């Protein structure tokens, strides 16, 4: 399999930083995509190089800058999260990633259910739980990269395998976020090949073209799920050969309208908001940089939630339950709903 996703951005950035350059990803990077994502029975340990923080972000940033670092990374996790464990035991177990992260950033851990006091950059104080909800840390791990000025440079929602995580670190450490989006950076680093629609994985619940998804005038009868994928995509293959082989998952998708788009194609689309565009331009407007990305829209075309990182059975089933429950219509965030899940309602 081609490894264009595994070598992103290395040639562009290695000469610009003083730390040892990140290494190209070996094949075992891709093994981290498929795993049992049910909640862990036991918690796991964070690396001992995480910053011992009093969670005053302004002070943490000042200390990081004084130490010559590019900024801080605020990590939102939880004790029994298998995706968080993957970040610790796969990504940070790689010496090049751990060294690069420690060289350029202070890494600050918070618990999305925690009660410790967080002081944000404005001086406002709140619990970790309140801070996580305010920052819309939908999935754990969520990482917020802040530069030396306290500006959010990048946000990663969920777990990303080493090849993509390396690129994210370089994108921020080298200052590329100042002039281009992460999507633009990835494409410029190594332009992705283009594929025909039949190079994508198929599912019986996908609605065929034309893709007229407009819900701005007349509400849809059911929520809408849009799969943004690409050809020669190992992560897409894992999604289709894993969770989408499960009858529970496919049964839930059968209760939605679902379409599949090549995120780099010129396929014509009318978006849920009624805009005439192409799949590529729409993906660019949505800021998508990971394939597969799943975005769910309500009957009126408003985005409910998106999954733009590694996803396996348990998390995908939870997202589908949330969408089908109609909890978003009651103003419940995914985080609040998870505390007291309600049965789904007819959509």
C-alpha positions as CSV (number, residue, x, y, z in Angstrom):
1,X,0.0,0.0,0.0
2,X,1.2,3.5,-0.7
3,X,2.4,5.3,2.3
4,X,1.6,8.9,1.3
5,X,-0.2,9.4,4.6
6,X,2.8,8.2,6.7
7,X,5.4,10.6,5.5
8,X,3.5,13.9,5.7
9,X,5.5,17.2,5.9
10,X,8.9,15.8,6.8
11,X,10.8,17.3,3.9
12,X,9.2,20.7,4.5
13,X,10.0,21.2,8.1
14,X,12.9,19.2,9.3
15,X,15.4,21.8,8.3
16,X,13.5,24.6,10.2
17,X,13.7,23.4,13.7
18,X,16.6,22.6,16.1
19,X,15.1,19.4,17.6
20,X,15.8,16.0,16.0
21,X,13.5,15.6,13.0
22,X,10.6,13.3,13.3
23,X,11.0,9.9,11.7
24,X,8.8,8.6,8.9
25,X,6.1,6.3,10.1
26,X,6.7,2.5,9.9
27,X,4.0,0.1,8.9
28,X,3.0,-0.6,12.5
29,X,1.6,2.9,12.8
30,X,-1.4,1.6,11.0
31,X,-2.0,-1.1,13.5
32,X,-3.2,1.5,16.0
33,X,-6.3,2.1,13.9
34,X,-8.2,-1.1,14.9
35,X,-8.7,-2.0,18.6
36,X,-11.4,-2.8,21.2
37,X,-12.6,0.7,22.2
38,X,-14.9,-0.4,25.0
39,X,-14.2,1.5,28.3
40,X,-11.1,0.2,30.1
41,X,-11.5,-1.9,33.2
42,X,-8.5,-0.2,34.8
43,X,-7.0,3.3,34.4
44,X,-3.6,3.9,32.8
45,X,-0.6,6.1,33.7
46,X,0.4,9.3,32.0
47,X,4.1,9.7,31.0
48,X,6.1,11.2,33.8
49,X,7.2,14.1,31.6
50,X,3.7,15.7,31.6
51,X,3.8,19.0,33.3
52,X,2.8,19.1,36.9
53,X,0.4,22.0,36.6
54,X,-1.9,24.0,38.8
55,X,-4.1,24.5,35.7
56,X,-3.5,28.2,35.4
57,X,-3.1,28.3,31.7
58,X,-1.7,31.8,31.5
59,X,1.1,30.9,34.0
60,X,1.7,27.6,32.3
61,X,2.2,29.3,28.9
62,X,4.5,31.9,30.4
63,X,6.7,29.2,31.9
64,X,6.7,27.3,28.6
65,X,7.8,30.4,26.6
66,X,10.5,31.1,29.2
67,X,11.9,27.6,28.6
68,X,12.1,28.3,24.9
69,X,9.1,26.3,23.9
70,X,6.6,27.1,21.2
71,X,3.6,26.9,23.4
72,X,1.5,24.4,25.4
73,X,-0.8,21.5,24.6
74,X,-3.9,21.1,26.8
75,X,-5.0,17.5,26.9
76,X,-8.6,16.5,27.7
77,X,-8.8,12.9,28.8
78,X,-10.6,10.5,31.1
79,X,-9.4,7.6,33.2
80,X,-10.9,4.6,31.3
81,X,-10.6,5.9,27.8
82,X,-9.1,3.4,25.4
83,X,-8.4,6.1,22.8
84,X,-6.4,8.1,25.4
85,X,-4.5,5.0,26.3
86,X,-3.6,4.6,22.6
87,X,-2.1,8.1,22.6
88,X,0.0,7.2,25.7
89,X,1.1,3.7,24.7
90,X,1.4,4.0,21.0
91,X,2.2,7.6,20.0
92,X,4.2,8.6,23.1
93,X,5.9,5.3,23.2
94,X,7.7,6.3,20.0
95,X,10.9,8.1,21.0
96,X,10.8,10.6,18.1
97,X,7.2,11.7,19.0
98,X,7.9,12.0,22.7
99,X,11.1,13.9,22.2
100,X,9.6,16.3,19.7
101,X,6.6,17.0,21.9
102,X,8.8,17.6,25.0
103,X,11.1,19.8,23.0
104,X,8.5,22.2,21.7
105,X,5.6,22.1,24.1
106,X,4.6,21.7,27.7
107,X,1.9,19.0,27.9
108,X,-0.9,19.7,30.4
109,X,-3.4,17.1,31.4
110,X,-7.0,17.6,32.4
111,X,-9.9,15.2,33.1
112,X,-13.2,16.0,31.4
113,X,-15.1,14.8,34.5
114,X,-12.6,16.4,37.0
115,X,-13.3,18.9,39.7
116,X,-10.0,20.7,39.9
117,X,-10.1,24.4,39.2
118,X,-8.9,25.6,35.8
119,X,-8.0,29.3,35.2
120,X,-8.3,30.0,31.5
121,X,-6.4,32.7,29.6
122,X,-9.1,35.3,30.5
123,X,-8.7,34.7,34.2
124,X,-12.1,32.9,34.4
125,X,-12.2,30.0,36.8
126,X,-14.2,26.8,36.4
127,X,-13.9,23.1,37.0
128,X,-12.2,20.7,34.6
129,X,-15.6,19.4,33.7
130,X,-17.0,22.8,32.9
131,X,-13.8,23.7,31.0
132,X,-14.1,20.6,28.9
133,X,-17.7,21.4,28.0
134,X,-16.9,25.0,27.2
135,X,-14.1,23.9,24.9
136,X,-16.4,21.3,23.3
137,X,-14.1,18.5,24.0
138,X,-16.5,16.1,22.5
139,X,-14.2,13.1,22.3
140,X,-11.2,12.1,24.4
141,X,-8.4,12.6,23.9
142,X,-8.9,16.2,22.7
143,X,-5.8,18.3,22.3
144,X,-5.7,22.1,22.1
145,X,-2.4,23.6,20.8
146,X,-1.8,27.1,22.1
147,X,1.1,29.2,20.7
148,X,3.3,31.6,22.6
149,X,0.7,34.3,22.3
150,X,-2.1,32.2,23.8
151,X,-3.7,31.7,20.3
152,X,-5.3,28.4,19.5
153,X,-3.2,27.0,16.7
154,X,-4.8,23.6,16.2
155,X,-7.4,21.4,17.8
156,X,-7.4,17.6,17.5
157,X,-10.6,15.8,18.6
158,X,-10.1,12.2,19.3
159,X,-7.2,9.8,18.7
160,X,-4.9,10.2,15.6
161,X,-2.4,7.6,14.6
162,X,1.3,8.4,14.7
163,X,1.6,9.4,11.1
164,X,-1.0,12.1,11.5
165,X,0.0,13.1,15.0
166,X,3.6,13.8,13.8
167,X,2.3,16.1,11.1
168,X,0.2,18.0,13.6
169,X,3.1,18.6,15.9
170,X,5.2,19.9,13.1
171,X,2.4,22.1,11.7
172,X,2.2,24.0,15.0
173,X,5.9,23.9,16.0
174,X,7.1,25.2,12.7
175,X,4.4,28.0,12.6
176,X,2.6,26.8,9.5
177,X,-0.7,27.5,11.2
178,X,-0.1,31.2,10.8
179,X,-0.4,31.1,7.0
180,X,-2.4,28.0,6.1
181,X,-4.9,25.5,7.4
182,X,-3.8,22.0,8.5
183,X,-5.7,20.6,5.5
184,X,-3.7,22.9,3.2
185,X,-0.4,22.0,4.9
186,X,-1.0,18.3,4.5
187,X,-1.9,18.6,0.9
188,X,1.1,20.8,0.2
189,X,3.4,18.5,2.0
190,X,2.5,15.6,-0.2
191,X,-0.4,16.1,-2.6
192,X,-2.9,13.2,-2.4
193,X,-3.6,11.2,-5.5
194,X,-7.1,11.4,-7.0
195,X,-9.3,8.5,-7.4
196,X,-12.5,7.6,-9.2
197,X,-15.7,7.1,-7.1
198,X,-15.6,3.3,-7.5
199,X,-12.2,3.2,-5.6
200,X,-14.2,3.9,-2.4
201,X,-15.7,1.3,-0.1
202,X,-19.4,0.8,-0.7
203,X,-22.2,0.3,1.7
204,X,-25.8,-0.7,0.9
205,X,-27.2,2.2,3.0
206,X,-25.4,4.9,0.9
207,X,-27.8,7.0,-1.2
208,X,-26.6,7.2,-4.8
209,X,-26.1,10.5,-6.6
210,X,-27.2,13.1,-7.4
211,X,-26.3,14.5,-4.0
212,X,-29.0,17.0,-3.4
213,X,-28.8,17.3,0.4
214,X,-30.7,20.6,0.8
215,X,-32.7,20.8,4.0
216,X,-32.9,24.6,4.2
217,X,-36.3,24.9,2.6
218,X,-38.0,21.6,3.3
219,X,-36.9,19.6,6.4
220,X,-35.6,16.1,5.8
221,X,-37.5,13.1,7.2
222,X,-34.5,11.7,9.0
223,X,-31.0,12.9,10.2
224,X,-28.3,12.9,7.6
225,X,-24.8,11.3,7.8
226,X,-22.1,12.4,5.3
227,X,-19.1,10.2,4.9
228,X,-16.0,12.1,3.7
229,X,-13.5,9.5,2.5
230,X,-10.7,9.1,-0.1
231,X,-9.2,6.3,-2.1
232,X,-6.2,4.3,-0.9
233,X,-7.2,5.1,2.6
234,X,-6.2,2.5,5.2
235,X,-8.3,4.2,8.0
236,X,-11.3,4.1,5.7
237,X,-10.7,0.4,5.0
238,X,-10.6,-0.2,8.8
239,X,-13.9,1.6,9.3
240,X,-15.6,-0.4,6.6
241,X,-14.1,-3.8,7.5
242,X,-14.7,-3.3,11.2
243,X,-17.5,-1.2,12.7
244,X,-19.5,-1.1,9.4
245,X,-19.6,-4.9,9.3
246,X,-21.5,-4.9,12.6
247,X,-25.3,-5.4,12.2
248,X,-26.1,-3.1,15.1
249,X,-24.1,-0.2,13.5
250,X,-25.5,-0.9,10.0
251,X,-29.0,-1.1,11.4
252,X,-28.5,2.3,13.0
253,X,-27.3,3.8,9.8
254,X,-30.3,2.4,8.0
255,X,-32.4,4.7,10.2
256,X,-30.5,7.8,8.7
257,X,-30.0,9.2,5.3
258,X,-26.3,8.5,4.5
259,X,-24.1,9.6,1.5
260,X,-20.5,9.0,0.8
261,X,-18.2,11.6,-0.9
262,X,-14.6,11.6,-2.0
263,X,-13.3,14.6,-0.1
264,X,-10.9,15.5,-2.9
265,X,-13.3,15.1,-5.8
266,X,-15.2,17.6,-8.0
267,X,-18.4,15.7,-7.4
268,X,-21.3,18.1,-7.4
269,X,-23.2,18.5,-4.2
270,X,-26.0,20.7,-2.9
271,X,-25.2,21.0,0.8
272,X,-27.7,20.7,3.7
273,X,-27.7,24.5,3.8
274,X,-28.7,24.7,0.1
275,X,-25.2,25.7,-1.3
276,X,-24.2,24.4,-4.7
277,X,-20.6,23.3,-4.5
278,X,-18.3,20.3,-5.0
279,X,-17.2,17.7,-2.5
280,X,-13.7,19.1,-2.4
281,X,-14.8,22.7,-1.8
282,X,-17.3,21.7,0.9
283,X,-14.7,19.6,2.7
284,X,-12.3,22.6,2.5
285,X,-15.0,24.9,4.0
286,X,-15.6,22.4,6.8
287,X,-11.9,22.3,7.5
288,X,-11.6,18.5,7.1
289,X,-8.1,17.0,7.1
290,X,-8.8,13.4,8.2
291,X,-10.3,10.5,6.2
292,X,-12.7,9.1,7.1
293,X,-14.7,12.0,8.6
294,X,-18.4,11.5,9.4
295,X,-20.6,14.5,9.9
296,X,-24.2,14.2,11.1
297,X,-26.8,16.8,10.3
298,X,-30.3,17.2,11.7
299,X,-33.5,17.3,9.7
300,X,-33.1,21.1,9.1
301,X,-29.5,20.9,7.9
302,X,-27.7,21.9,11.1
303,X,-24.6,20.0,12.0
304,X,-25.2,17.8,15.1
305,X,-21.8,16.2,15.6
306,X,-18.7,15.1,13.6
307,X,-16.3,12.3,14.0
308,X,-13.0,13.3,12.4
309,X,-10.5,10.9,14.1
310,X,-10.1,7.2,14.6
311,X,-13.4,5.6,15.5
312,X,-14.3,2.0,16.3
313,X,-17.5,0.2,17.4
314,X,-18.2,1.5,20.8
315,X,-17.6,5.2,20.1
316,X,-19.5,5.0,16.7
317,X,-22.4,3.3,18.4
318,X,-22.5,6.0,21.1
319,X,-22.5,8.8,18.5
320,X,-25.3,7.1,16.5
321,X,-27.4,6.6,19.7
322,X,-26.9,10.3,20.5
323,X,-28.0,11.4,17.1
324,X,-31.0,9.0,17.0
325,X,-32.0,9.9,20.5
326,X,-32.8,13.5,19.5
327,X,-30.8,14.7,22.5
328,X,-29.4,17.5,20.4
329,X,-32.9,18.8,19.9
330,X,-33.1,19.2,23.7
331,X,-29.9,21.2,23.7
332,X,-27.8,18.4,25.3
333,X,-24.2,18.2,24.3
334,X,-22.7,14.8,23.6
335,X,-20.8,15.1,26.9
336,X,-23.9,15.9,28.9
337,X,-25.9,13.2,27.2
338,X,-23.3,10.6,28.0
339,X,-23.9,11.2,31.7
340,X,-27.5,10.2,31.4
341,X,-28.2,8.6,27.9
342,X,-31.8,8.7,26.9
343,X,-33.4,6.2,24.5
344,X,-33.8,7.3,20.9
345,X,-36.9,8.9,19.6
346,X,-38.5,8.6,16.2
347,X,-36.9,11.2,13.9
